[in-house]
């Protein structure tokens, strides 16, 4: 007899169960309504341009050994090491002295000093890109931004640099 009462009690839906089901349905309906409104075509949605334009950007490679810097040549394709994206063609290379901050104990200040045996390269890269409001995506799918770290590969070796300038090339 005791067993029958427990089975009856478990099979009956009580008021608390109904309240939980109603709350779950209300939350589901609210989420559906919110997602449906977010995709409403009446709202201002930025348009995506698929028109390609030529972009020139500059990658600064600091503190590179001179022997390695001499192996980089203009006209080579630049490939991203991480995801193997084609990120442009190196148009020209500027070579300058590598400088770093050192402590001058006589003047009690930090000064820029040249590093012997090292150079800084400025790689001027040209690529076809899709220019949007918030990003520039080059031909291979690589997003270019000022300050972005580039881990690239040329025939002379692998390097890490930073994008320091971007400009649109008018044809």
Phi and psi in degrees as a GROMACS rama.xvg file:
@    title "Ramachandran Plot"
@    xaxis  label "Phi"
@    yaxis  label "Psi"
@TYPE xy
-59.7823  -38.638  UNK-2
-66.6857  -39.3258  UNK-3
-62.0259  -40.4852  UNK-4
-64.2358  -39.8746  UNK-5
-66.5197  -39.581  UNK-6
-67.0481  -40.0904  UNK-7
-63.6609  -43.2958  UNK-8
-63.6428  -38.9474  UNK-9
-73.3533  -29.641  UNK-10
-83.8455  -9.96352  UNK-11
-89.9076  132.295  UNK-12
-86.8613  126.194  UNK-13
-98.6624  179.288  UNK-14
-62.2305  -36.5701  UNK-15
-64.3627  -41.7121  UNK-16
-62.9945  -41.5949  UNK-17
-64.0167  -39.8965  UNK-18
-63.9609  -41.4011  UNK-19
-64.4982  -41.2938  UNK-20
-64.1594  -42.1505  UNK-21
-64.6273  -40.6082  UNK-22
-64.7151  -42.623  UNK-23
-63.7297  -42.0273  UNK-24
-64.9062  -40.4219  UNK-25
-63.6922  -42.9688  UNK-26
-64.3749  -41.6285  UNK-27
-62.2668  -43.2938  UNK-28
-63.7883  -39.6883  UNK-29
-64.7678  -43.4266  UNK-30
-63.9586  -41.473  UNK-31
-62.0614  -45.0315  UNK-32
-63.5768  -42.8053  UNK-33
-64.9111  -42.3747  UNK-34
-68.815  -35.0817  UNK-35
-67.7515  -37.666  UNK-36
-71.0707  -32.8956  UNK-37
-65.2151  -30.3847  UNK-38
-94.5748  15.437  UNK-39
-65.9517  122.6  UNK-40
-68.0803  -11.1773  UNK-41
-74.0302  -17.7587  UNK-42
-80.4497  160.222  UNK-43
-76.7207  110.268  UNK-44
-114.489  128.881  UNK-45
-61.1411  137.562  UNK-46
-83.7203  147.933  UNK-47
-102.749  123.097  UNK-48
-92.7421  132.797  UNK-49
-106.458  9.43157  UNK-50
-76.3426  129.314  UNK-51
-91.3708  144.474  UNK-52
-136.63  160.541  UNK-53
-85.5148  131.393  UNK-54
-124.262  138.657  UNK-55
-116.255  126.272  UNK-56
-131.295  158.502  UNK-57
-115.913  129.92  UNK-58
-111.149  125.046  UNK-59
-96.6323  122.591  UNK-60
-110.312  107.519  UNK-61
-95.9333  149.578  UNK-62
56.1995  52.2254  UNK-63
-98.9092  136.939  UNK-64
-59.8986  141.058  UNK-65
-58.0585  -39.025  UNK-66
-62.2971  -38.9756  UNK-67
-73.5766  -38.132  UNK-68
-63.9096  -32.4615  UNK-69
-69.849  -17.1688  UNK-70
-84.1263  -16.732  UNK-71
-78.5548  134.148  UNK-72
-126.902  147.981  UNK-73
-71.1531  152.348  UNK-74
92.842  -3.75213  UNK-75
-86.7715  149.758  UNK-76
-75.0042  140.306  UNK-77
-100.956  125.834  UNK-78
-117.159  135.8  UNK-79
-72.9231  130.751  UNK-80
-73.4609  -35.4568  UNK-81
-71.4713  -55.9809  UNK-82
-110.365  6.57201  UNK-83
62.266  30.8363  UNK-84
-77.6929  144.556  UNK-85
-80.5936  121.466  UNK-86
-118.222  14.3708  UNK-87
133.909  -178.277  UNK-88
-119.018  132.172  UNK-89
-73.601  115.746  UNK-90
-85.0079  -43.4261  UNK-91
-152.76  161.188  UNK-92
-131.451  127.352  UNK-93
-107.856  133.975  UNK-94
-112.738  133.923  UNK-95
-141.767  170.713  UNK-96
-69.8249  147.193  UNK-97
-87.8368  130.724  UNK-98
-123.432  148.784  UNK-99
-146.743  160.034  UNK-100
-77.5773  130.014  UNK-101
-131.045  156.74  UNK-102
-89.2904  123.388  UNK-103
-96.8772  106.788  UNK-104
-72.9493  -23.5275  UNK-105
-69.5092  -43.9939  UNK-106
-90.0515  -9.22757  UNK-107
54.5177  52.0248  UNK-108
-152.234  164.372  UNK-109
-94.39  130.227  UNK-110
-129.444  156.542  UNK-111
-82.2281  128.606  UNK-112
-128.805  147.367  UNK-113
-75.9914  141.404  UNK-114
-92.1928  121.924  UNK-115
-70.8249  138.983  UNK-116
80.8136  3.92467  UNK-117
-128.567  151.489  UNK-118
-134.783  163.665  UNK-119
-113.182  129.758  UNK-120
-108.104  142.036  UNK-121
-112.855  110.491  UNK-122
-94.366  117.752  UNK-123
-93.8556  112.497  UNK-124
-111.558  136.74  UNK-125
-116.6  136.559  UNK-126
-151.113  154.027  UNK-127
-79.315  135.492  UNK-128
-146.139  157.343  UNK-129
-100.065  117.116  UNK-130
-98.2519  118.538  UNK-131
-113.89  -177.693  UNK-132
-60.4414  -45.4583  UNK-133
-110.026  -5.87923  UNK-134
-152.423  161.121  UNK-135
-123.909  118.4  UNK-136
-114.12  117.493  UNK-137
-76.9741  170.811  UNK-138
-46.5236  -42.4668  UNK-139
-81.2318  1.4582  UNK-140
97.4435  9.87401  UNK-141
-91.2433  125.771  UNK-142
-84.3594  125.822  UNK-143
-105.271  129.459  UNK-144
-141.045  149.206  UNK-145
-66.7251  132.365  UNK-146
92.9426  -8.07085  UNK-147
-75.0367  137.845  UNK-148
-78.3095  133.295  UNK-149
-116.427  122.733  UNK-150
-105.683  101.651  UNK-151
-115.157  167.625  UNK-152
-135.8  127.207  UNK-153
-121.146  175.766  UNK-154
-64.0158  -23.0305  UNK-155
-80.4496  -11.6774  UNK-156
144.461  -172.892  UNK-157
-104.307  144.132  UNK-158
-145.315  166.845  UNK-159
-126.459  128.168  UNK-160
-140.442  -175.92  UNK-161
-130.615  137.096  UNK-162
-73.2896  122.339  UNK-163
-111.951  -16.1426  UNK-164
-156.229  146.823  UNK-165
-138.111  136.599  UNK-166
-145.167  147.998  UNK-167
-87.5887  135.268  UNK-168
-97.5218  119.08  UNK-169
-84.7508  130.788  UNK-170
